[in-house]
Amino acid sequence: MTTAVPLRLPAHLDHPFSPQGRLDPYPAYDWLRSHAPVHYDTMARLWLVTGHADCAAVLRDRAFSAAAGQRGRARGEELPPSMLTTDPPDHTRLRTPGQSLLGPAAIASVAAEIAGDVDDLLERLAGETVVDAVEEIGGPLATSVFLRLFGLAESDRRTFTQLAQAASINLDPLAGPQIAALGRSAMGELSRFLDAHCAVARPSPLSRLAADDRLTRPETLGVLGLAVVGGWRPLAETVGNALYWLLPRPRVLALLREGGDGAARTVMDELLRLEAPIPFTARVALRNVRLPGGEVPEGARVLAVLAAANRDPAVFARPGELVPDRTPNPHLAFGAGPHFCLGAQLVRQTGALLLARLAERFPAASLADSRPSWAATLVPRRLRALPVNLGGGDGR
């Protein structure tokens, strides 16, 4: 049933976008998915879509425009050209060269170096007892990955990390005007940094993209900027989110140690289903559209709530539990349709590698705080910190 009149959540549930509701939005998502999977939300002034079938339809149907969705959140300001800010056929024209940055061949070209970076990171942690997985594992790993992709030197680490952190403000579609302005300014600084490196980049996925004459320089910078904003922070936060679920479950840690690459990737997909850093994505309806859960009108600004869809009991048995051998796993953490995340393989592969090697290196690792706190941000879904006790041992 489509709800076009004000909808009230039960008194015991906080709105998922309220400061308190952001800490644990899933009870509200569950209620909305059951009672009003397609409805206009008066707080967000958007249509919220929470069922898996509804979200998948929004992501795949060209009646929903990603470009218009991004223009709506930019408050009328000009957006840099990228896969996120365009629809087919322009989206396809940009995405095809983007494969040279994040496609399978690009990831394969730096896979050995990234594996070495993971081992080096874990080696540096070996002398520690308690570490913050958010600041000391997730962030450094994400930066190492992007230094490899962009052919940057280790001396660029600090500058790149600062710029990536500042530009990541742009992830939040409901950020206030002042915060949004800071994000746009940071994006400009990041673009200038990347522009300077395009001219002198060492052989790398970035240098191959920069040499592609199918793109103008602003288009190249748009693709690179999107890779950072849509890839660096989500990859960094994926680590903490995954360990939050993983470390209290010794049986799953044992599976990571013993099950090989295939088991690690299956577990990684399940962890992404449960706690994806990007919980929703924006679209605008170009005409009246009837979804499985209701109808949205032409011109409607729509949020496909991926975090709610990923726990839909109509698709996932035991939706709120970690099921390490869940196959198939049709989660929407990377979206679906034409805008399926180009960096999905990178996140899956890097995350699985890190978790498997951490489980092997630190077999007694555990959460040092049984109740770590979630940040009161909408995007990305992230922990403020995740203290991890490495167990004082080395599994090698």
C-alpha positions as a printed NumPy array, in Angstrom:
array([[  0.   ,   0.   ,   0.   ],
       [  1.353,   3.433,  -0.923],
       [  1.178,   5.905,   1.941],
       [  0.912,   9.539,   0.797],
       [ -0.38 ,  10.825,   4.14 ],
       [  1.754,  11.33 ,   7.262],
       [  2.865,   7.999,   8.666],
       [  3.543,   7.567,  12.367],
       [  5.935,   4.974,  13.647],
       [  4.91 ,   3.21 ,  16.87 ],
       [  5.919,   5.188,  19.959],
       [  8.646,   2.713,  20.922],
       [ 10.499,   3.206,  17.619],
       [ 12.733,   6.127,  16.749],
       [ 12.665,   7.458,  13.205],
       [ 15.662,   5.853,  11.433],
       [ 17.004,   9.289,  10.395],
       [ 16.674,  10.88 ,  13.843],
       [ 19.858,  11.208,  15.933],
       [ 18.816,   8.33 ,  18.197],
       [ 17.372,   6.225,  15.403],
       [ 20.578,   6.391,  13.396],
       [ 22.369,   4.393,  16.083],
       [ 20.15 ,   1.376,  15.395],
       [ 17.788,   1.996,  12.464],
       [ 16.891,  -1.653,  11.868],
       [ 13.821,  -1.957,  14.132],
       [ 12.248,   1.02 ,  12.337],
       [ 13.281,  -0.342,   8.944],
       [ 11.653,  -3.675,   9.809],
       [  8.393,  -1.965,  10.785],
       [  8.336,   0.217,   7.665],
       [  9.087,  -2.712,   5.378],
       [  6.18 ,  -4.659,   6.888],
       [  3.644,  -1.818,   7.091],
       [  4.554,   0.772,   4.451],
       [  7.309,  -0.452,   2.109],
       [  6.679,   2.493,  -0.248],
       [  5.689,   5.724,   1.459],
       [  6.297,   9.484,   1.597],
       [  8.337,  10.397,   4.662],
       [  7.47 ,  13.838,   6.017],
       [ 10.678,  14.133,   8.054],
       [ 13.045,  13.503,   5.143],
       [ 10.627,  14.931,   2.522],
       [ 11.423,  11.917,   0.395],
       [  9.733,   8.691,  -0.608],
       [ 11.29 ,   5.775,   1.286],
       [ 11.391,   2.334,  -0.324],
       [ 12.352,  -0.461,   2.071],
       [ 11.393,  -3.844,   0.54 ],
       [ 13.971,  -5.851,  -1.408],
       [ 11.777,  -6.236,  -4.495],
       [ 10.9  ,  -2.534,  -4.414],
       [ 14.519,  -1.394,  -4.025],
       [ 15.718,  -3.735,  -6.771],
       [ 13.05 ,  -2.325,  -9.093],
       [ 14.045,   1.276,  -8.312],
       [ 17.706,   0.482,  -9.029],
       [ 17.04 ,  -1.344, -12.301],
       [ 14.15 ,   0.627, -13.827],
       [ 15.251,   3.502, -16.064],
       [ 12.114,   5.334, -15.031],
       [ 14.166,   6.276, -11.954],
       [ 16.959,   8.778, -12.645],
       [ 20.2  ,   8.682, -10.664],
       [ 21.317,  11.952, -12.258],
       [ 18.184,  13.754, -11.068],
       [ 18.573,  12.14 ,  -7.653],
       [ 22.046,  13.613,  -7.293],
       [ 20.952,  17.036,  -8.553],
       [ 18.302,  17.077,  -5.854],
       [ 20.824,  16.515,  -3.091],
       [ 23.242,  19.1  ,  -4.564],
       [ 20.707,  21.879,  -4.003],
       [ 20.94 ,  23.16 ,  -7.566],
       [ 24.735,  23.461,  -7.738],
       [ 26.705,  22.136, -10.694],
       [ 27.98 ,  18.591, -10.144],
       [ 31.182,  17.194, -11.648],
       [ 30.55 ,  14.624, -14.39 ],
       [ 30.771,  11.048, -13.129],
       [ 28.936,   7.733, -13.264],
       [ 26.92 ,   8.834, -10.223],
       [ 25.673,  12.082, -11.757],
       [ 24.633,  10.71 , -15.155],
       [ 22.143,   8.252, -16.621],
       [ 22.627,   6.048, -19.714],
       [ 23.889,   6.655, -22.333],
       [ 26.295,   9.195, -20.726],
       [ 26.695,   6.908, -17.733],
       [ 27.777,   4.047, -20.003],
       [ 30.235,   6.292, -21.839],
       [ 31.937,   7.182, -18.528],
       [ 31.689,   3.748, -16.947],
       [ 33.437,   1.902, -19.777],
       [ 36.753,   3.779, -19.36 ],
       [ 36.251,   3.548, -15.594],
       [ 36.914,  -0.176, -15.921],
       [ 40.606,   0.691, -16.384],
       [ 40.588,   2.046, -12.815],
       [ 38.38 ,  -0.448, -10.966],
       [ 37.626,  -3.297, -13.38 ],
       [ 38.885,  -6.883, -12.933],
       [ 42.121,  -6.325, -14.889],
       [ 42.908,  -3.182, -12.888],
       [ 42.37 ,  -4.963,  -9.573],
       [ 44.462,  -7.933, -10.725],
       [ 47.32 ,  -5.59 , -11.64 ],
       [ 47.687,  -4.388,  -8.034],
       [ 46.443,  -7.481,  -6.166],
       [ 49.901,  -8.709,  -5.147],
       [ 50.888,  -5.281,  -3.855],
       [ 47.656,  -4.947,  -1.874],
       [ 48.225,  -8.389,  -0.339],
       [ 51.687,  -7.223,   0.701],
       [ 50.186,  -4.081,   2.214],
       [ 47.742,  -6.199,   4.244],
       [ 50.594,  -8.331,   5.583],
       [ 52.671,  -5.244,   6.408],
       [ 49.734,  -3.681,   8.243],
       [ 49.138,  -6.798,  10.334],
       [ 52.873,  -7.08 ,  11.024],
       [ 52.91 ,  -3.538,  12.444],
       [ 49.999,  -4.445,  14.715],
       [ 51.657,  -7.609,  16.018],
       [ 53.298,  -5.803,  18.917],
       [ 50.057,  -4.187,  20.065],
       [ 47.554,  -5.531,  22.575],
       [ 44.478,  -3.4  ,  21.874],
       [ 43.958,  -1.464,  18.644],
       [ 41.129,   0.608,  17.194],
       [ 40.035,  -1.279,  14.102],
       [ 38.462,   1.875,  12.624],
       [ 41.514,   4.128,  12.868],
       [ 44.34 ,   1.608,  12.858],
       [ 43.131,  -1.033,  10.4  ],
       [ 40.284,   0.227,   8.193],
       [ 41.599,   3.699,   7.415],
       [ 45.244,   2.705,   6.746],
       [ 44.133,  -0.239,   4.593],
       [ 41.844,   1.916,   2.445],
       [ 44.615,   4.461,   1.928],
       [ 47.111,   1.753,   0.962],
       [ 44.674,   0.397,  -1.62 ],
       [ 44.175,   3.815,  -3.207],
       [ 47.872,   4.623,  -3.22 ],
       [ 48.278,   1.475,  -5.335],
       [ 45.362,   2.259,  -7.646],
       [ 46.532,   5.826,  -8.178],
       [ 50.257,   5.13 ,  -8.399],
       [ 50.935,   7.47 ,  -5.48 ],
       [ 54.052,   7.397,  -3.338],
       [ 54.098,   6.572,   0.363],
       [ 54.981,  10.231,   0.931],
       [ 51.505,  11.104,  -0.41 ],
       [ 49.749,   9.017,   2.265],
       [ 49.029,  11.771,   4.754],
       [ 47.821,  14.331,   2.197],
       [ 45.65 ,  11.814,   0.375],
       [ 44.103,  10.56 ,   3.624],
       [ 43.239,  14.085,   4.767],
       [ 41.673,  14.967,   1.407],
       [ 39.729,  11.696,   1.218],
       [ 38.372,  12.179,   4.74 ],
       [ 37.282,  15.751,   4.037],
       [ 35.664,  14.935,   0.675],
       [ 33.768,  11.999,   2.189],
       [ 31.328,  14.509,   3.694],
       [ 29.714,  14.38 ,   0.258],
       [ 28.422,  10.87 ,   0.974],
       [ 25.637,  12.151,   3.235],
       [ 22.612,  13.171,   1.109],
       [ 20.94 ,  14.863,   4.074],
       [ 23.924,  16.923,   5.246],
       [ 23.073,  20.5  ,   6.196],
       [ 24.035,  23.413,   3.934],
       [ 27.184,  24.351,   5.872],
       [ 28.471,  20.767,   5.969],
       [ 27.622,  20.309,   2.296],
       [ 29.576,  23.468,   1.429],
       [ 32.629,  22.097,   3.264],
       [ 32.286,  18.87 ,   1.308],
       [ 32.205,  20.699,  -2.03 ],
       [ 35.27 ,  22.737,  -1.08 ],
       [ 37.136,  19.582,  -0.072],
       [ 36.127,  17.95 ,  -3.347],
       [ 37.696,  20.838,  -5.209],
       [ 40.953,  20.382,  -3.31 ],
       [ 40.904,  16.644,  -3.994],
       [ 40.315,  17.255,  -7.706],
       [ 43.281,  19.636,  -7.886],
       [ 45.478,  17.08 ,  -6.114],
       [ 44.431,  14.312,  -8.497],
       [ 44.765,  16.579, -11.529],
       [ 48.384,  17.294, -10.637],
       [ 49.101,  13.571, -10.274],
       [ 47.42 ,  12.64 , -13.561],
       [ 50.262,  14.362, -15.403],
       [ 53.054,  12.557, -13.541],
       [ 51.418,   9.319, -12.419],
       [ 53.525,   6.196, -12.334],
       [ 52.187,   3.191, -14.299],
       [ 48.964,   2.334, -12.506],
       [ 45.216,   2.032, -13.06 ],
       [ 45.061,   5.834, -12.684],
       [ 47.66 ,   6.426, -15.39 ],
       [ 45.737,   4.163, -17.759],
       [ 42.508,   6.045, -17.09 ],
       [ 44.233,   9.419, -17.489],
       [ 45.549,   8.334, -20.905],
       [ 42.098,   7.336, -22.179],
       [ 41.182,   9.9  , -24.838],
       [ 37.496,   8.982, -24.657],
       [ 37.232,  11.223, -21.591],
       [ 37.877,  14.925, -21.125],
       [ 40.06 ,  15.899, -18.174],
       [ 37.023,  17.067, -16.106],
       [ 35.364,  13.71 , -16.817],
       [ 38.516,  11.839, -15.786],
       [ 38.66 ,  13.826, -12.556],
       [ 34.961,  13.154, -11.98 ],
       [ 35.541,   9.403, -12.241],
       [ 38.563,   9.607,  -9.917],
       [ 36.745,  11.775,  -7.396],
       [ 33.803,   9.385,  -7.326],
       [ 36.205,   6.466,  -6.8  ],
       [ 37.613,   8.202,  -3.726],
       [ 34.35 ,   9.434,  -2.209],
       [ 32.441,   6.256,  -3.055],
       [ 35.325,   3.886,  -2.378],
       [ 37.855,   5.08 ,   0.176],
       [ 35.557,   5.76 ,   3.111],
       [ 33.177,   2.826,   2.5  ],
       [ 36.157,   0.461,   2.287],
       [ 37.617,   1.902,   5.492],
       [ 34.326,   1.567,   7.378],
       [ 33.605,  -1.899,   5.996],
       [ 36.507,  -3.236,   8.071],
       [ 35.183,  -2.012,  11.414],
       [ 31.588,  -2.939,  10.571],
       [ 32.668,  -6.443,   9.574],
       [ 34.812,  -7.046,  12.656],
       [ 31.941,  -5.886,  14.875],
       [ 29.948,  -8.881,  13.641],
       [ 32.809, -11.287,  13.132],
       [ 34.934, -11.211,  16.287],
       [ 32.268, -12.443,  18.753],
       [ 31.822, -15.568,  16.578],
       [ 34.78 , -17.969,  16.911],
       [ 33.143, -20.509,  14.59 ],
       [ 33.128, -18.002,  11.734],
       [ 36.716, -16.993,  12.482],
       [ 37.698, -20.655,  12.243],
       [ 35.906, -20.891,   8.893],
       [ 37.956, -17.953,   7.629],
       [ 41.171, -19.66 ,   8.716],
       [ 40.307, -23.017,   7.228],
       [ 37.91 , -22.42 ,   4.34 ],
       [ 40.131, -20.769,   1.743],
       [ 39.406, -17.825,  -0.545],
       [ 35.914, -18.984,  -1.5  ],
       [ 34.728, -19.194,   2.103],
       [ 36.262, -15.8  ,   2.901],
       [ 34.417, -14.121,   0.037],
       [ 31.131, -15.769,   1.019],
       [ 31.547, -14.512,   4.59 ],
       [ 32.502, -11.068,   3.321],
       [ 29.32 , -10.824,   1.254],
       [ 27.252, -11.761,   4.296],
       [ 28.979,  -9.106,   6.399],
       [ 28.268,  -6.515,   3.705],
       [ 24.616,  -7.574,   3.674],
       [ 24.316,  -7.086,   7.408],
       [ 26.132,  -3.773,   7.777],
       [ 26.804,  -2.004,   4.499],
       [ 28.426,   1.441,   4.883],
       [ 26.147,   2.911,   2.183],
       [ 22.598,   2.318,   3.518],
       [ 20.605,   3.967,   0.73 ],
       [ 20.798,   5.656,  -2.662],
       [ 18.759,   8.444,  -4.248],
       [ 16.648,   8.49 ,  -7.418],
       [ 13.914,  10.639,  -8.961],
       [ 10.88 ,   9.103, -10.673],
       [ 10.584,  10.318, -14.266],
       [  6.966,   9.136, -14.464],
       [  4.374,   7.439, -12.271],
       [  5.782,   4.016, -11.371],
       [  4.015,   1.104,  -9.745],
       [  6.38 ,  -0.904,  -7.551],
       [  5.556,  -4.249,  -5.891],
       [  4.872,  -2.393,  -2.64 ],
       [  3.034,   0.622,  -4.006],
       [  3.099,   3.515,  -6.463],
       [  5.32 ,   6.585,  -6.555],
       [  4.329,   9.678,  -8.543],
       [  6.241,  11.394, -11.31 ],
       [  8.846,  13.759,  -9.87 ],
       [  9.077,  11.9  ,  -6.556],
       [ 12.466,  11.998,  -4.845],
       [ 13.069,   8.424,  -3.741],
       [ 15.515,   6.786,  -1.349],
       [ 16.022,   3.092,  -1.981],
       [ 16.898,   1.966,   1.551],
       [ 19.39 ,  -0.809,   0.808],
       [ 20.016,  -1.53 ,   4.493],
       [ 16.327,  -2.369,   4.929],
       [ 16.164,  -4.414,   1.724],
       [ 19.166,  -6.457,   2.833],
       [ 17.239,  -7.717,   5.856],
       [ 13.986,  -8.498,   4.078],
       [ 12.717, -11.852,   5.422],
       [ 10.973, -12.478,   2.1  ],
       [ 14.441, -12.927,   0.567],
       [ 16.806, -13.766,   3.449],
       [ 16.155, -16.482,   6.019],
       [ 17.26 , -15.37 ,   9.518],
       [ 17.777, -11.859,   8.135],
       [ 19.252, -10.351,  11.307],
       [ 21.814, -13.109,  11.808],
       [ 25.26 , -13.734,  10.347],
       [ 24.893, -16.866,   8.203],
       [ 28.483, -17.469,   7.013],
       [ 27.625, -19.92 ,   4.224],
       [ 24.655, -17.979,   2.839],
       [ 24.358, -18.721,  -0.895],
       [ 22.932, -17.286,  -2.954],
       [ 23.176, -13.877,  -1.335],
       [ 21.354, -11.314,  -3.501],
       [ 22.126,  -8.378,  -1.215],
       [ 22.011,  -4.833,  -2.553],
       [ 24.995,  -3.396,  -0.661],
       [ 26.571,  -2.424,  -3.994],
       [ 23.286,  -1.434,  -5.621],
       [ 22.001,  -3.12 ,  -8.773],
       [ 21.284,  -2.357, -12.4  ],
       [ 23.291,   0.115, -14.522],
       [ 24.761,   1.854, -11.46 ],
       [ 26.003,  -1.322,  -9.738],
       [ 29.103,  -0.218,  -7.835],
       [ 32.187,  -0.393, -10.04 ],
       [ 34.331,  -0.95 ,  -6.939],
       [ 32.397,  -3.996,  -5.705],
       [ 35.13 ,  -6.469,  -6.627],
       [ 37.774,  -4.333,  -4.946],
       [ 35.85 ,  -4.179,  -1.663],
       [ 34.927,  -7.865,  -1.705],
       [ 38.436,  -9.022,  -2.571],
       [ 40.318,  -6.703,  -0.218],
       [ 37.906,  -7.227,   2.662],
       [ 37.991, -11.01 ,   2.35 ],
       [ 41.791, -11.003,   2.192],
       [ 42.163,  -8.814,   5.27 ],
       [ 39.649, -10.742,   7.385],
       [ 41.105, -14.14 ,   6.488],
       [ 44.678, -13.066,   7.227],
       [ 43.699, -11.29 ,  10.436],
       [ 41.864, -14.415,  11.631],
       [ 44.963, -16.472,  10.861],
       [ 47.466, -14.041,  12.353],
       [ 45.45 , -13.262,  15.505],
       [ 43.341, -16.38 ,  16.247],
       [ 42.402, -15.125,  19.732],
       [ 41.284, -11.655,  18.57 ],
       [ 38.157, -10.382,  20.3  ],
       [ 36.204,  -7.193,  20.923],
       [ 37.741,  -5.209,  23.774],
       [ 34.433,  -3.404,  24.317],
       [ 31.242,  -5.458,  24.208],
       [ 29.155,  -2.381,  23.365],
       [ 31.033,  -0.193,  20.873],
       [ 29.14 ,   2.906,  19.771],
       [ 27.82 ,   3.681,  16.318],
       [ 28.359,   7.149,  14.902],
       [ 25.219,   9.275,  14.578],
       [ 25.747,   9.699,  10.842],
       [ 23.468,   8.569,   8.055],
       [ 26.146,   7.869,   5.463],
       [ 28.38 ,   6.074,   5.918],
       [ 27.009,   3.662,   8.479],
       [ 30.048,   3.468,  10.735],
       [ 31.389,   2.907,  14.219],
       [ 32.973,   5.732,  16.173],
       [ 35.656,   3.268,  17.235],
       [ 36.066,  -0.482,  17.583],
       [ 38.632,  -1.477,  20.226],
       [ 39.977,  -4.927,  19.362],
       [ 42.05 ,  -7.133,  21.663],
       [ 44.483,  -8.936,  19.403],
       [ 45.006, -11.67 ,  21.969],
       [ 48.711, -11.183,  22.428],
       [ 49.493, -14.129,  20.187],
       [ 50.625, -14.775,  16.648],
       [ 48.967, -17.555,  14.686],
       [ 51.789, -17.934,  12.191]])
